[in-house]
């Protein structure tokens, strides 16, 4: 997730974690909707920052493989649910 947010927002590799999410989804940030107000932006940034912390290390910084297909599906469902905005 971190890799995709960094790429989509045009951020350098040194931008990581919670700080990256808060910048990317902040009002006026590259991944925020222009129609969203500050509370909507803050909520989305918080969602992504929290999800990143949950699935972090090493998963946030690398491409992962899963031995349990259900675990992979759960993470994909979380990522996909945010894409429907």
Secondary structure, 3 states (H helix, E strand, C coil): CHHHHHHHHCCCCCCCHHHHHHHHCCCCCCCCCCCCCHHHHHHHHHHHHHHHHHCCCCCCCCCCCCCCHHHHHHHHHHHHHHHCC
